[in-house]
Amino acid sequence: MSKLLKIYHLGSAWSCLKMLLDYLSTREDDQIIHIIFSSAHKLNEQFINKKNTVIFSKNEHSCHVLSDVICDFIANKKINHVNVHTEHRELDIGFGIVINGIINKVSLENLQCHLYDHDWSDVENRAKISSVNTVSLHYAIDSEIKRVECWLKTPSILSSLPSSSLMRNLLWHRVFNVKWHFLAYGFSSDNALLSEIYEGWMPMLVSPTKKVSLKNTLLVGKLLNLSDKNINDLCKLKNKKELIWYATGTQFLDVKSWIHNLADKIEKNPEISSVDNVIVSSKSESVFEIITSNKIIILPSWISPDYVALCCPDLLPAIEKNNKWLDNAENSNGITLCRMSQGQFLPTENDFLIDSESVHQDEWVFYMNASMGDVLYCLATLKSWKNIYKGKVIFVAHSLYREIISRCSEVDVFWPLDDIEEYQPLIKLAKKNGKYKYLMKFDWADPDLHFQKGITELLNVDFIPDEQFLRLTTTQEERKKVDDFLKENKLNEQRTVLLHTSIGSPNKTWSQENWSALADKFSQNGWRVILIGSNNNKHAHKIMPSWNDPRFVSAIDYFTPIEMITLMNACDLLVATDSGPIALAGASTIAICGIYSIVSARSRLPFRHGKLGWNAMGIDTNCHFGHCARGWDNKQFQATSGLDETHFRPITTFDYWCPNNKSYSCMKNIDADSFWKGITSFLESDSYIPKGMRVENI
């Protein structure tokens, strides 16, 4: 008998409702195993069938861990069919790691993906794409399909795709058996290509023709942690003529005071005093503790307007007509649905933020919107800061770096830049209290100033070399994965070199011809060559080239950055251009050889054992402009260079900066022979510390 595994990766209020209704349809079927991946506070586990359902918390389990668990389930339970329910944007943000794990266990034919919109911005994005001309559309589709096909060929279950793509999120049916669930279609009717692609999509909104039973309406409400009073209040709405919906913008609101003030304003404002009911959707953690007036119903933010329509079907026509529930009121069948704008009737949220002098007075916000290397150098300075200052460190950075930052003991909380709007009230409070640090300055590109020294100056702490090293914790499971990899590829028998051969910023990219020639030299001299890197980058143009040489072992897209630290400690040498892996090597003891172009080696090599460039060698290469990074955002340089404004910020991005007619001659000035000569000279010098003699930073 074939066994089915259903996986639910709960997301927004809109998709969460539809997924849980699907779960209820098979909840009592013991032949189906269910795995639910959810934020801990959203679900009431009393209403889960524990015989066939397992819940994992998003806050406690990464997609990598979930992938391993699901693969174990498939193997141990002899699963041969899998249904995955997730938002389509999640596949290339992180959940694709889980999908890639599944297709290593079951065939593509036995995997079905139910892909959902996150919110109404997805509908708007489809509308934008539908306006693209046919030629450009075909080109974009072909490009994204090639990326996905390449991703599927990766042998590792831990690989992920390069940065999120709107087009890619609409093409998953080309790879998987997909059922689309859209809030609305979003395509223009004359776009034949996209109309053909999306034939058979399913609406996410509750349909009047597909009634949900009262039992399941109550059950899904209970699953979503609603009280009997919440559900009863919503069911009574069917007799009301008007309803106003408002979603508060932050979880840090003192909702009790805000609601009290709102009730007072409603009573005193003749424009809305006749409104029968007001629903407030709140992100506050104390949402269930608040007692409201008869007019106001307060719901947690993970309850969608669509659930309200389940409780009171009279609202369905209005929801069908005014799907977005945005700013302007729509009247249908005597029911008014709208989101009140800040300036109309509402008390200002900022006046009711949780008092910064009590709850948040010891919180510092460090903001770093930069690449992985810059983030790692920042983390390496935090010990010096912690030795002087007290308080909780909140680190804001790209979501790709969550795992790296969470392994730094000096960081207490991570906030992803993707959700930065949600945290704006606390950022505003940190600024007011003088506890906000924007950790980036372009004048740090001075070739004589180390990046970490610039950060310590900004943090107002002394630069103490002995404290300037990177500490990131690793787990036993991660170390075992590396050990297994080394044994499987018989890499413990010879000297091993890690080559990071990425194609990315042209002012830091060495040619693939040179990399190939250098790899040949290592192989001919008895070294085992391991190719490292990841296609899951902050910038989509940064990719790893394909290698087909059987002499070389590919670890591209196989290890996470944290696992890479263990691999570095087990290998002899890392060779790269100025990039994230060299900064990451600061958490290891591996020997380093790097090429530096627009910035100098002395400003970017990591500190280890209190010494800049310990067990490392950097080769500086440049043109007559020298290490030119400092000129990109420098008005004086711009005035004296004779170059027009198209060469500088913001017209040219830093990745493509080159004052020498954009020739990038600095990266062409050194060939494989020259680099090999520098490497062998380093390996024969007293600066090189062999693997058996290396000691970790403490």
N, C-alpha and C positions, 0 to 999 in steps of 0.2 A: 504494500500500500504506500503510495506517495505521501510524503509529509510536507506540509506547508509552513513556512516561517513568515510572519508578517512583522515588519519593522516600522515603527512610527517615530519620526524625528520631529517632535512638536515644535512649531514656530510661532508665528503671530496669532493674534486672536482669531483672525479669519480662517487660516489654515488649520489651526488647532481644533476648532469646532468640527470641521468636516472630517478630519482624521479620527477624532474620537467617536463620531457617529459611525464611521466604518468599523472601528474597533468593537463597538457594541453589537454590530451585526453578526460577529463571530465570537463574541466573548465566551459563550457557553459551549463552544465546539472544542472538545478536548483533543481533537486531532490536529488542531492548529496551535502553534506556539506563537506568542506575541512578545515582542520586545518594544518597550516604550522608552524613548530618550527624551527627558523633559527637565525643565527647571523644577527643583524640589518643591517649591511653594505652590506650584500650579495644581497638582493633582492630590485628590484625597484617595489614598491607597486602600481605604476600607471598601471601595466599590470596584476594585480590581479583582479579577478572578485569579487568585494566586496559584491555582493548579496549572495554568497555562500561560501566565503573564509574568514578565520580569521588567522592573523599572530601573533605569539608570539615570542618575542625576547629571545634567549638563555641567553643573558646577564642580563635580568631583571626578568626572571621567572624560578624558579627551577622546577625540575621534579615533586616535591611534589605539587607545585601550579598547574602545567599543569594537573596532575592527577585529582585534584579536579575540574578544569574547564571542562575537558573532561567528567567526570562523570555527571556534571551538564548538559552538552550538551545532553548526551545520555538520561537523564531523561526528560529534558524539551522538546526536539525535538522528543521524542519517537523513538529514533534510535534503530534498532534491528540487524543491520549488521555493522561491523567495519572492515576496512582494515587499517593496520598499515605498514608504510614503514620506516624502520630504518636500521642502520648497525647492523649486528649480535653481534658485540662486545659491543654495547650500552646496550643490555638487562641486562647484569650483571655489568655494570658500573653505571647505574642509571636509564636508561629509562625503565628497568624492573618494576620500581615503577608504571609507567603509565600503563603498560600491566596488572599488578596485579589489578589496579583499574578498568580497563575495564572489566576483567572477573568477577568482582563482580556485573556488570551491564548487561552484555550480556553473553549468553552461549558460551562455547568454540567452538561449532559448527558454530557459527555466527561470529567468529573472524578469520580473515586471516592475517597472517604476511608475508610481503615481506621483506626478510632479505638480506642485501647487504654487499659485501666486503668494507673495508675502503680504502685499498691501496694494493700494491703488496706484502706487508709483510704477508697478510692473505693467499695468494696463497702459499707462502713459508712455512707458518705454517702448511697448509694442507699436503704439501709434507713431512714435518717432522713426522706428525702423521701417515701418511700412511706407514712409515717404522717401526712402533712399532710392536712387535710380537703379534700374535693373542691372546694369553692368557692375556697379559698385557692390550691389547686393550679392551677386553671384561670386564676386571676388572674395568678399568677406566670409561668405558661407564656406567656400572651398578652403580658405585659410584656417578657419576654426575647426572644420572637419578633420583636416590634417593634424592639427594639434591634438584633438581627441583620440584619433587613431594611434598616434605616437604614444600618448599616455596609456592607452590600453595595452600596448605591447611591453610596457615596463614590467619586469618580473616581480618588483617589490609591491607588497600590499600597502606600503606606507608612502607611496608616491602621491603627488597631488599636481593639479594643473596650474599653469601660470595665472596671473591675476585675473579677477573676475571680468567676464565679458558679457555684455547684454546679448550680443548675437549668439554666442555659444549657449546661453541659457535657453535659447529657442530651438536648438538643434539636437537635443538629446535623443529624440525619436529616431534619428539617423543611426544611432548606435545601439540603443536599448529598445525593448518593447515598452512603450510609454503610453500612459493615459494622462492627458493634460487636464488640469482643473484650474480654470481661469475665473477671476472675479467678473471679468467681461472680456470680450474678444480683443478689441483694441486695434484691429487692422482696418485699413480703408478697403472698401468693397471692390475697388478696381485693381487690387494687388493680387493677381492671379497666382503667383508663385507661393506667397504666404498663405493664401486661402486654401491652396491645394495641400500644403504641408500640415495645416491644422484642422483638417476635416475631422469631425468627431470629437472635438473638445467638450469637456463637461463643465457646466456652471458650478461655481462654488457656493453661490448664494442659495438659500433655502428656496426651493421651487414650490409654488402652490399646487402643482400637479403631483408632487411626491411628498405627501404628508409624513412627518415624523410622528411616531406614536407618542402618546402622553407619557407612557412608561419611559421611553428613551429620552424624551425631553427632560423629565425629572432626573433620570440617571446621569445624563451628560452634565446637567447642572451640579449634581452631587460630586461627580468626578472632578469638576472644575472648582470645587471647594465652596460652592455657594450654600448658604444656609437655607432652611425652610422658609424663613421670612423673606430672604432675597427672592426666592422663586415665587412665593405667593404674591409679593408686591408686583413682580413683573407680569404674572398672569392676570392681575387686576387691571392692567393697563388697557385691556381690550375695550373697556367701557369709557375710556377717556378720549377726549377729542384732540388734545394737543400734547406734544412731547418735545422737550428740548434736551439735546445731548451735548455734554461738554466733556472733553478729555483733558485732564490736567497734564501739564508738560513735564513734570519732574517727580521723581520718587522722594525727593527731599522736602516736600511740602508739609507744613504743619496742617494737615487736612482738617483736623477738628476745628481749629480756629477759622480756617478758610470757609468751611461749610457753614459755620454759624454766621459768618459775615455774609455769605451768599444768600442764606435764608432771609436775613434781614433786608438785603437789597431787593430780593424778589417781592417781599411784602410791600415795600415802599415804592416800587417802580410800576406805574400804571400800565406800561407796555407789556409787562410779563406777569403781573400779579394774577391775571386770570388763567395763566397756564396751569393745566391740571397736574403735570408731573415734569420734574427735571431729573435726568440721569447724569450723574457725575462718574466718569470713568477715571479711576485714580491709580497711580503707580505706588502709592504709599504702602509701606509694609504694615501699617496699622489699620488698613482699610476695613477689616472685619470688626474692629473694636469701636467703630464710630456709630453713634446713635444719631439719626437724622430726623428732620421734620417729616410730616406726612407728604409734603410735596416733593421731597428730594430722595431719590434712591441712589445709593453709592455702590458702585461695582468695581471689582479689581480690573486692571487694564487688560487682562487676558480674556475678558468676556467681550465678544464682538456684538455689534448691533444685530447681527444675524441671529444670535441666540435670543435676543429680546423678541425677534419676530417669531421664533419657535414658541415662545411662551404666550404670545398674543398675535395670532394669525391676522388680526385686523390690520396690523402694521405692514403686512406683505406688499400691498400695492404701493405704499409710500416708499418702501425700501427699493422695490423694483424701479421706481421712477427716479429716486434720488440716491443712487447707489453709494456715492462717496461720503455722504453725511458731512459735507464740508461747511463752508461759511454761510451760504445763503439758504434761507428756509425754502422748502418746497411744500406745497399743500396738496395733499391727495386724499380724497375721501374724508376730509375734515381733520386729518392728522398732520401736524407740522413737525418736520424733522429738521434740525439744524445744529450746527456747532456754533455756539456764540463766540464772537470775536472778543479779544481781550478788552477792547475799548468800549464795548456796549454796556453790559450789565454786571460784569464780573469784578470781584475784588482782585487787585493785582497780586499775582502769585509771589512776586519777590518780597512783598510785605509779610508773607507768612512762611518764609523759609525757616527750617529748623535753626534755632539760634546758634550762630557760629561760635559764640563765646562759650558754649557748653559742649555740644556734641562734637563739633569739628575744629575746636581751637588748636589741637595738636597735629592737624593734618597739613602736610606739605605736598604740593602738586609739582612734579617735574615733567615738563612737556617736551617730547623729542619726536618731531615729525621728520625723520631722516632714515637712512639706510641701516641695514643690520650692523655694519661695522661701526658706525657712529653710535648706535645704541649700546653696543658692547663696550666701547671706550667710556661711555657715560657710566655704565654699571661698575666699571673698574675703579671709578673715583669715589663711589659712595661710602666706602669704609672710612675715608678721611672725613667725609661730612658727618657720618654717624658718630665719630669719635668726639665731635664738638657739639652737635645739635641733637635735640631730643624731638621725638614726634614720629608719627606714622608717615611713611613715604608712599605716595601714590604716583605711579609712573604711567604716563600717557604715551602710547606709541602705536604703530600699526599692528593690527590684529595678528599678522603673521609671526610677530615676535613674542606672543603671549607666553609660550612655553619657555623661551630663553629667559625672559624677565622674571617669570615665576620661580625660576631656579636660583635666583640671586637672593641671598638671605637678607640683604639690606633693603629689599623692596617688600612692602607690606601688602599693597593692593595694585592690581593692573587695571587700567581703563583703556579699552581699544578706541582708536581714533574714529572707527566706524560709527560708534555710538556717542560721540563727543557731545552732541547736542543735549543728550540726557543729563550730562554732568556739568553743563554750563553754570547752573546756580552755585555749585560748590567751587568751581573754578573762579567764579566772581568773588566768592567769599575768601578764597585763598589769596587772591590779588589784593583784596581789601586789607587782609591781615599781614600782607608782606610775605606770604608763604607760597608764592607761585614763581617757578623758575622756568623760563623758556631756554632750553639748553641747546642753542644753536646760534653761531655767529660766523659770517663768512670771512671775517678778518682772521679767523683761526687758520686759514689756509696759508698763513705766513710760513715759509719753509723752515724758519728757525724756532717756531713755537709748536711744541707737541700738542696735539688735540686735547689730551687729558689735562694738560696744564691750563689750557684755555677754560676748560670746564671748572676746574678748581677755583680759578679766579672769579668766575661767575658765581660759584657757590660760596665765595668768601671764606675759603679754607686754604691752609698752607699746602703747597705741593710737596708731599713727602714721598720720594721714590719707593721706599720700602712698603708703602701702603697701596701703591698703584698697580695692583694686579687683579685679574679677573677671577672670581670664584663662582662657579656654577655647579650645583650638586647633580650627581647622576645616580641612577638606581641599579640594583643588581640585575634586573631584567634587561636593562639597556646594555650593561657590560656583557651579559651573556650573549646577547644578539651579536655584538662585535666579535666575541670569542668564537662563536659558531661560524661567522663569516670568514674569519682568518683561517680556521681549521679546514673549512670546506674548500677554500681556494689555495690551501697549502702555502700560506703567506708568512709562516713563522720560520721558514727555513733560509730565507735570504733577506738582504737589506730591502726595505720597502720605501717607495717615494709616492707621495700623494700629489697628483697634478690637478690643479683647478684651471681648466681650459675654457672658461666661459666667454661667450660672445655677448657684449653689452655696450657700455659707454665706449664710443670709439676712441676717446682720449685715455682709456685704460685697457683697451683690448689689444692683445698680441695676436698676430696672425695664426691661423690654424696650421699653415705650412711650418711656421717656426715651432709650434707646439709638437707637431708630428716629428720633426727632426730632433727636438730635444728628447722626446720619449724614446726614439730610436737609440740615442746615445746612452740613456740610462739602461735600456734593455741590453745593449751590446756590452755594457760594463758590469753585468751581473745583477742589476737591480730588478725587483718586481715593481711594475708600474700599476698604481691604482688610480683610476679616474674618479674624481669626486665632484660634487656640485648638485644643484637643484634647479628645476624649472619652475618651482613655486616661489616666485620673487615678487617684490613690491612693484617692480616695473616690468611690463610685459615684454619689452624689447631685450631683456636679459635672459638668454637661453643657454643651454648646454648643447654643444655639437654632438653628433653621433660618431661613434668609433666602432669599426668592425675588425680591428686587429686582434686576433686570438691571444697574442702575447700579453695583452693588457687586461686587467680586471676592472670591470665597471661597477662603481658603487654610486653612480649618478641616480639621484632620486631614491636611493635605498635607505640612507640614514637620515634621521632628524639632526638638527644642529647639535642637540645635547648628546646624542649618540656619537656624533662626529668627534667630540672631545675625547671619548674613550678610544676611538680609532686612531686619533692623532697620538695619544700616549703610547699606543702599541706599535707605531710606525717610526721610521728613522727621520724622514724629511718631508716637509711641505714646500711645494714650489707653486707660486701664484703671482699674479699681478696684484696691485693694491686693491683689495677686495675684502668682503666679509670673512672668508675663511682665515685670513691672516689675523684679523682681530679676534676671531674665535680661538685661534691657536694660543692666544694669551691665557686661556684657561687650561692649557696643557703644557707639556715640557718638550714637545717636538721641535726639531731644528727647522728654521724657516729661511727660505731664499725668495725674495720678492723683487719685482720690477716696479719702480715708482716714476711717474711721469709728471703730471700736473701738480702733485704735492711731493715733498721730499720724504725719503725713507726715515730720516731723523725726526720727522713730525708725525709719523704714522706707525712705525714698528711698535709692537706692544712692550710694556714694562713687565719684566719677570725677575724675581729675586732682587728687586730694588734697582735693576739696571735696564736702561733703554737698549733694546736689541740684544738681550741675553740669548745666546744660542741662535743668533739670527744674522742674516746678511741682506742688505738692501742695495740694489743697483739703481742709481739715479740716472734717468735718461731724459733729456729735454732738448729744446731748440734754443735759438737766440733769445727767446722770451723767458727762458729759465723755467722754474716751477711756477706756472702761470695761473694757478687756481685763484690766487689772491686778486687777480685783475678782473674777474668776471663781474663782480658787483662793486667795483671800485671806480668812482667818478674821476679821480685824478688819473688813474691808468687809462680810462676811456678818453680823457681829454688829450693825453700826450701820445697815445698809440697811433693816431691817424686812422683808426678804424671807424666805420660808420656804426650806427646804433644797432643794426641787425646782428652784430657779433656778440652783443651783451644781453644781460638780463633786462627784461623778462622775455625778449623776443627769442633768444637762444637759451635753452635749458642748460644746466650745469653739465649734464651728461654729454652734451654735444659742443661744449665750449672749446674753442681753439682760436687764438688770436693770429695764428700763422696761416691765414687763408683757409682755415679748416682743413689743413692737410694732414693733421695728426702725425706729423713727421717724428715726434718724440718716440712714439711706439714703433716706428720703423727704423730708428737709429740703432737698435740692438737686434742682432740675429741670434740664431740658436747656438752657433759656434761661440760667440762672445759670452752669452749667458752661461753656457756649459763651462767655459774657462773660469768664469767667476765662481760658479758653484763648486767646481773641483778645488779651486784655490781655498775657498771657505772650508771645505771638508778636510783639507790637509792642515788647516790652521789650528791654533790653540783656542780660537773662539768657538769651534765646533765641539759639542759635548755629545758623545755617542749615547745611544739609547740605554745601555747598561749602566751608565754613570750619571744619568739625569735624576734630579731630585725635585719633587713637587714643591710648589709654593706653599707656605704655611702661614 
